[in-house]
Amino acid sequence: MKKLYFVLTLLGFTATLFSQSKMTGKVLDENTLIPNVEVINATKQLIIKTNDEGNFQILADVNDEIIFYSKNYHQVRLKVKKEHFASENKIVLQKKEIELEELKIDKLSTYKVDMSYESLKTEKIYKEQSRPQPVGVYTGEIQNGVDFVAVGGKLANLLSRLFSKNEKKKESKTIVSFSTLAKNSFTYDFFTRNLNLPENEIDLFLTFCEMDKASKAFNKKSGTLDLMDFLLKKRGEFK
């Protein structure tokens, strides 16, 4: 009886092993092959990378979710179908455009720069008092002329304040919450099937993840695999 049970178990394991097929193909950008693209079987938690010629081969079953990720390209997701095993697959990735943050210059009225004659004259007098000139000696300076250094200093200060404010705005715009990042990186099925989370607990789980200081390290440029590992780890801690 024990021998029969062992044989049946072995046959079941063998059948399961052979039921998994290898999905093959190549990843390209239009006509250019792309090496080192992460090919992730999110369902089985497997990952490989395309070789120098852009080719890949990964174990998969029908209905598995496959993710193709490279930081310079928009990621592609697909659900495995029978036809994916029939021939070599061609996965085309679209290159990301360089994101240029719009620089908005505030109205000049926001910053008041005193360019009046009185203001510039006051600065000139202060400068002369701090650096007295010998009487009767010509130094090459134009007497009572416009102090372009003072004017330039005021303009430089204005531009510095303008760009400083816009840099702060730029930083605030690029901050994305961990919950939003996770939802944008993975499909709904990943949370319900792979993480085995009830629908009404997904937001609660992501809030739980945000309580971990390590979640602050993730951003738009973070790798999908690193984010997946973190979510799987936190799922084990989430009760």
Kinemage of the C-alpha trace (Angstrom):
@kinemage 1
@onewidth
@group {chain A} dominant
@subgroup {mainchain}
@vectorlist {calphas} color= white
{ca met a 1} P 0.000 0.000 0.000
{ca lys a 2} L 2.854 2.345 0.893
{ca lys a 3} L 4.586 1.548 -2.404
{ca leu a 4} L 1.388 2.333 -4.326
{ca tyr a 5} L 1.016 5.661 -2.494
{ca phe a 6} L 4.644 6.523 -3.268
{ca val a 7} L 4.199 5.708 -6.959
{ca leu a 8} L 1.023 7.814 -7.190
{ca thr a 9} L 2.746 10.727 -5.452
{ca leu a 10} L 5.726 10.473 -7.797
{ca leu a 11} L 3.452 10.367 -10.833
{ca gly a 12} L 1.551 13.401 -9.568
{ca phe a 13} L 4.767 15.343 -9.048
{ca thr a 14} L 6.024 14.360 -12.501
{ca ala a 15} L 2.736 15.393 -14.103
{ca thr a 16} L 2.879 18.767 -12.341
{ca leu a 17} L 6.476 19.283 -13.426
{ca phe a 18} L 5.756 18.539 -17.060
{ca ser a 19} L 2.535 20.585 -17.037
{ca gln a 20} L 4.739 23.666 -16.731
{ca ser a 21} L 5.919 24.775 -20.145
{ca lys a 22} L 8.733 27.068 -21.116
{ca met a 23} L 7.660 30.328 -22.654
{ca thr a 24} L 10.337 31.636 -25.011
{ca gly a 25} L 10.795 34.801 -26.990
{ca lys a 26} L 12.739 38.002 -27.430
{ca val a 27} L 12.292 41.559 -26.197
{ca leu a 28} L 12.906 44.467 -28.524
{ca asp a 29} L 12.436 48.198 -28.996
{ca glu a 30} L 11.060 48.452 -32.521
{ca asn a 31} L 13.902 46.598 -34.325
{ca thr a 32} L 16.563 46.760 -31.602
{ca leu a 33} L 16.955 43.793 -29.232
{ca ile a 34} L 17.064 44.744 -25.537
{ca pro a 35} L 19.368 42.878 -23.103
{ca asn a 36} L 18.967 42.659 -19.302
{ca val a 37} L 15.194 43.110 -19.267
{ca glu a 38} L 13.617 41.561 -16.157
{ca val a 39} L 11.086 38.887 -17.137
{ca ile a 40} L 8.969 38.191 -14.062
{ca asn a 41} L 6.424 35.424 -13.579
{ca ala a 42} L 4.427 37.216 -10.872
{ca thr a 43} L 2.192 34.187 -10.328
{ca lys a 44} L 5.036 31.765 -9.602
{ca gln a 45} L 7.432 34.432 -8.280
{ca leu a 46} L 10.133 33.580 -10.815
{ca ile a 47} L 12.466 36.022 -12.491
{ca ile a 48} L 15.044 35.842 -15.270
{ca lys a 49} L 16.755 38.411 -17.479
{ca thr a 50} L 17.033 38.573 -21.243
{ca asn a 51} L 20.481 37.688 -22.573
{ca asp a 52} L 22.730 39.912 -24.676
{ca glu a 53} L 20.582 39.158 -27.726
{ca gly a 54} L 17.301 39.963 -25.973
{ca asn a 55} L 16.179 36.323 -25.748
{ca phe a 56} L 14.385 34.839 -22.743
{ca gln a 57} L 13.000 31.492 -21.563
{ca ile a 58} L 10.827 31.183 -18.445
{ca leu a 59} L 8.596 28.517 -16.884
{ca ala a 60} L 4.915 29.381 -17.079
{ca asp a 61} L 1.395 27.980 -17.143
{ca val a 62} L -1.731 29.241 -18.849
{ca asn a 63} L -3.184 32.265 -16.967
{ca asp a 64} L 0.136 33.127 -15.295
{ca glu a 65} L 0.936 36.850 -15.225
{ca ile a 66} L 4.235 37.797 -16.876
{ca ile a 67} L 5.827 41.230 -16.420
{ca phe a 68} L 8.571 42.655 -18.645
{ca tyr a 69} L 10.440 45.421 -16.828
{ca ser a 70} L 13.333 47.743 -17.642
{ca lys a 71} L 13.812 51.152 -16.027
{ca asn a 72} L 14.218 52.900 -19.396
{ca tyr a 73} L 11.044 51.418 -20.898
{ca his a 74} L 7.343 51.229 -20.112
{ca gln a 75} L 6.688 47.837 -18.548
{ca val a 76} L 4.489 45.299 -20.336
{ca arg a 77} L 2.169 42.791 -18.651
{ca leu a 78} L 0.492 39.824 -20.260
{ca lys a 79} L -1.592 36.861 -19.182
{ca val a 80} L -0.228 33.616 -20.590
{ca lys a 81} L -2.360 31.834 -23.190
{ca lys a 82} L -1.869 28.535 -25.022
{ca glu a 83} L -0.674 30.305 -28.157
{ca his a 84} L 2.266 31.774 -26.232
{ca phe a 85} L 3.795 28.268 -26.153
{ca ala a 86} L 3.253 27.580 -29.858
{ca ser a 87} L 6.028 29.809 -31.180
{ca glu a 88} L 8.655 32.346 -30.189
{ca asn a 89} L 7.096 35.487 -28.746
{ca lys a 90} L 8.120 39.013 -29.673
{ca ile a 91} L 7.631 41.506 -26.862
{ca val a 92} L 7.918 45.143 -27.935
{ca leu a 93} L 8.708 47.742 -25.259
{ca gln a 94} L 8.162 51.454 -25.673
{ca lys a 95} L 10.997 53.693 -24.530
{ca lys a 96} L 10.141 56.212 -21.829
{ca glu a 97} L 10.228 59.838 -22.821
{ca ile a 98} L 12.439 62.154 -20.810
{ca glu a 99} L 10.187 63.828 -18.305
{ca leu a 100} L 10.807 67.556 -18.253
{ca glu a 101} L 9.339 69.282 -15.252
{ca glu a 102} L 7.589 72.465 -16.270
{ca leu a 103} L 9.352 75.424 -14.729
{ca lys a 104} L 6.832 78.048 -13.781
{ca ile a 105} L 8.246 81.508 -13.155
{ca asp a 106} L 6.188 83.411 -10.611
{ca lys a 107} L 5.059 86.907 -11.394
{ca leu a 108} L 7.791 89.389 -10.750
{ca ser a 109} L 5.401 91.323 -8.554
{ca thr a 110} L 5.713 88.498 -6.025
{ca tyr a 111} L 9.273 89.518 -5.362
{ca lys a 112} L 9.949 93.205 -4.917
{ca val a 113} L 13.450 94.248 -5.809
{ca asp a 114} L 14.281 97.825 -4.994
{ca met a 115} L 16.025 99.094 -8.134
{ca ser a 116} L 15.375 102.752 -7.362
{ca tyr a 117} L 18.052 105.396 -7.657
{ca glu a 118} L 17.943 105.983 -3.914
{ca ser a 119} L 18.528 102.301 -3.136
{ca leu a 120} L 21.441 101.956 -5.546
{ca lys a 121} L 22.923 105.254 -4.372
{ca thr a 122} L 22.751 104.102 -0.758
{ca glu a 123} L 24.662 100.935 -1.653
{ca lys a 124} L 27.241 102.972 -3.560
{ca ile a 125} L 27.782 105.332 -0.614
{ca tyr a 126} L 28.138 102.385 1.759
{ca lys a 127} L 30.675 100.758 -0.574
{ca glu a 128} L 32.686 103.965 -0.897
{ca gln a 129} L 32.741 104.456 2.855
{ca ser a 130} L 34.008 100.931 3.378
{ca arg a 131} L 36.674 101.434 0.704
{ca pro a 132} L 37.829 105.082 0.768
{ca gln a 133} L 39.691 106.356 -2.301
{ca pro a 134} L 42.778 108.603 -2.072
{ca val a 135} L 41.990 112.210 -2.934
{ca gly a 136} L 43.163 113.384 -6.354
{ca val a 137} L 43.977 109.899 -7.616
{ca tyr a 138} L 42.145 108.573 -10.706
{ca thr a 139} L 41.190 104.917 -10.253
{ca gly a 140} L 39.525 104.338 -13.615
{ca glu a 141} L 36.019 104.356 -12.144
{ca ile a 142} L 33.244 106.534 -13.602
{ca gln a 143} L 32.169 108.974 -10.969
{ca asn a 144} L 28.435 109.019 -10.241
{ca gly a 145} L 27.902 106.281 -12.832
{ca val a 146} L 25.510 103.348 -12.593
{ca asp a 147} L 26.794 100.617 -10.287
{ca phe a 148} L 26.263 97.587 -12.511
{ca val a 149} L 27.651 95.284 -9.832
{ca ala a 150} L 24.884 96.348 -7.447
{ca val a 151} L 22.243 95.923 -10.169
{ca gly a 152} L 23.618 92.502 -11.098
{ca gly a 153} L 23.661 91.450 -7.460
{ca lys a 154} L 20.002 92.322 -7.014
{ca leu a 155} L 19.019 90.451 -10.192
{ca ala a 156} L 21.077 87.411 -9.184
{ca asn a 157} L 19.366 87.377 -5.798
{ca leu a 158} L 15.956 87.552 -7.489
{ca leu a 159} L 16.709 84.656 -9.842
{ca ser a 160} L 18.117 82.604 -6.979
{ca arg a 161} L 14.890 82.999 -5.007
{ca leu a 162} L 12.746 82.192 -8.045
{ca phe a 163} L 14.594 78.978 -8.899
{ca ser a 164} L 14.797 77.946 -5.253
{ca lys a 165} L 11.029 78.163 -4.938
{ca asn a 166} L 10.482 76.244 -8.182
{ca glu a 167} L 12.892 73.513 -7.058
{ca lys a 168} L 10.820 73.049 -3.901
{ca lys a 169} L 7.661 72.812 -6.013
{ca lys a 170} L 9.372 70.274 -8.290
{ca glu a 171} L 10.344 68.074 -5.333
{ca ser a 172} L 6.830 68.152 -3.902
{ca lys a 173} L 5.353 67.152 -7.282
{ca thr a 174} L 7.532 64.071 -7.663
{ca ile a 175} L 6.627 62.547 -4.282
{ca val a 176} L 4.336 59.536 -4.776
{ca ser a 177} L 2.864 57.619 -1.857
{ca phe a 178} L 3.867 53.983 -1.412
{ca ser a 179} L 0.234 52.857 -1.816
{ca thr a 180} L -0.093 54.655 -5.158
{ca leu a 181} L 3.251 53.290 -6.351
{ca ala a 182} L 2.263 49.715 -5.451
{ca lys a 183} L -1.135 49.985 -7.164
{ca asn a 184} L 0.463 51.425 -10.304
{ca ser a 185} L 3.124 48.697 -10.384
{ca phe a 186} L 0.911 45.625 -9.937
{ca thr a 187} L -2.490 44.488 -11.123
{ca tyr a 188} L -5.495 43.862 -8.904
{ca asp a 189} L -5.019 40.093 -9.384
{ca phe a 190} L -1.544 40.298 -7.860
{ca phe a 191} L -2.963 41.505 -4.546
{ca thr a 192} L -5.884 39.073 -4.447
{ca arg a 193} L -4.217 35.980 -5.952
{ca asn a 194} L -0.495 36.262 -5.282
{ca leu a 195} L -0.714 38.000 -1.917
{ca asn a 196} L -4.000 36.264 -1.086
{ca leu a 197} L -5.549 39.465 0.251
{ca pro a 198} L -9.318 39.939 0.587
{ca glu a 199} L -10.580 42.799 -1.567
{ca asn a 200} L -11.548 44.919 1.436
{ca glu a 201} L -8.087 44.581 3.043
{ca ile a 202} L -5.863 45.768 0.168
{ca asp a 203} L -5.833 49.418 1.265
{ca leu a 204} L -5.372 48.392 4.897
{ca phe a 205} L -2.408 46.205 3.918
{ca leu a 206} L -0.756 49.021 1.938
{ca thr a 207} L -1.227 51.388 4.875
{ca phe a 208} L 0.423 48.740 7.059
{ca cys a 209} L 3.358 48.669 4.611
{ca glu a 210} L 3.690 52.464 4.739
{ca met a 211} L 4.230 52.259 8.505
{ca asp a 212} L 7.547 50.525 7.776
{ca lys a 213} L 10.300 53.119 7.247
{ca ala a 214} L 11.736 50.910 4.489
{ca ser a 215} L 8.736 51.792 2.290
{ca lys a 216} L 10.041 55.377 2.019
{ca ala a 217} L 12.984 54.128 -0.054
{ca phe a 218} L 10.734 53.108 -2.967
{ca asn a 219} L 9.980 55.512 -5.816
{ca lys a 220} L 9.113 55.506 -9.529
{ca lys a 221} L 12.615 54.315 -10.409
{ca ser a 222} L 12.546 51.336 -8.027
{ca gly a 223} L 12.758 47.849 -9.559
{ca thr a 224} L 9.567 45.783 -9.706
{ca leu a 225} L 11.336 42.783 -8.191
{ca asp a 226} L 12.500 44.748 -5.125
{ca leu a 227} L 9.001 46.107 -4.605
{ca met a 228} L 7.517 42.625 -4.993
{ca asp a 229} L 9.942 41.158 -2.441
{ca phe a 230} L 9.019 43.883 0.044
{ca leu a 231} L 5.271 43.268 -0.414
{ca leu a 232} L 5.701 39.507 0.005
{ca lys a 233} L 7.715 40.058 3.171
{ca lys a 234} L 5.121 42.425 4.626
{ca arg a 235} L 2.332 39.996 3.675
{ca gly a 236} L 3.921 37.446 5.985
{ca glu a 237} L 3.820 40.004 8.807
{ca phe a 238} L 0.290 41.198 8.059
{ca lys a 239} L -2.376 39.336 10.015
